Amino acid sequence: MSKQHAPGFLALVEAAKAQIKEISIDELLQHREPYVLLDIREDHEWQQGHLPEAMHLGKGIIERDIEQTVADKKQKIVLYCGGGYRSALSAQTLQQMGYQQVLSLAGGYREWCERQLPLVKPQ
């Protein structure tokens, strides 16, 4: 699924990545502090499989619903999407909303699958 992204979208993502923190899959696998793992992909992507212990809050509704899902703005949140682009944009938005520890998973779901790490496939 390596479709070419539009230049304007890529520029937006690069600008967001300059303002957020990313976490690698290796760092996530070794992470011991509690965190909320949020899959921000579309509903149909979530239903095809997702990371263990992830909660789903699609990018289209994350700003609307994040405060009901994660009320504590000091809570560490790790966001992921297909490849780390949408999650970078959403991490930037959550920071603007006052969340202090938001991380975007570099490589996202695609790299997780390439490494053949465990997945949850809804029935």
Secondary structure as the mmCIF struct_conf table of DSSP 4:
data_model
#
loop_
_struct_conf.conf_type_id
_struct_conf.id
_struct_conf.beg_label_comp_id
_struct_conf.beg_label_asym_id
_struct_conf.beg_label_seq_id
_struct_conf.end_label_comp_id
_struct_conf.end_label_asym_id
_struct_conf.end_label_seq_id
HELX_LH_PP_P HELX_LH_PP_P1 LYS A 3 ALA A 6
HELX_RH_AL_P HELX_RH_AL_P1 PRO A 7 LYS A 17
TURN_TY1_P TURN_TY1_P1 ALA A 18 GLN A 19
BEND BEND1 ILE A 20 ILE A 20
STRN STRN1 LYS A 21 ILE A 23
HELX_RH_AL_P HELX_RH_AL_P2 ILE A 25 GLN A 30
BEND BEND2 GLU A 33 GLU A 33
STRN STRN2 VAL A 36 ASP A 39
BEND BEND3 ARG A 41 ARG A 41
HELX_RH_AL_P HELX_RH_AL_P3 ASP A 43 GLN A 48
STRN STRN3 HIS A 50 HIS A 50
TURN_TY1_P TURN_TY1_P2 PRO A 52 GLU A 53
STRN STRN4 MET A 55 HIS A 56
TURN_TY1_P TURN_TY1_P3 LYS A 59 ILE A 61
HELX_RH_AL_P HELX_RH_AL_P4 ILE A 62 THR A 69
TURN_TY1_P TURN_TY1_P4 LYS A 73 LYS A 74
BEND BEND4 GLN A 75 GLN A 75
STRN STRN5 ILE A 77 TYR A 80
BEND BEND5 GLY A 82 TYR A 85
HELX_RH_AL_P HELX_RH_AL_P5 ARG A 86 GLN A 96
TURN_TY1_P TURN_TY1_P5 MET A 97 GLY A 98
BEND BEND6 GLN A 100 GLN A 100
STRN STRN6 VAL A 102 LEU A 105
TURN_TY1_P TURN_TY1_P6 ALA A 106 GLY A 107
HELX_RH_AL_P HELX_RH_AL_P6 GLY A 108 GLU A 114
TURN_TY1_P TURN_TY1_P7 ARG A 115 GLN A 116
STRN STRN7 VAL A 120 VAL A 120
#
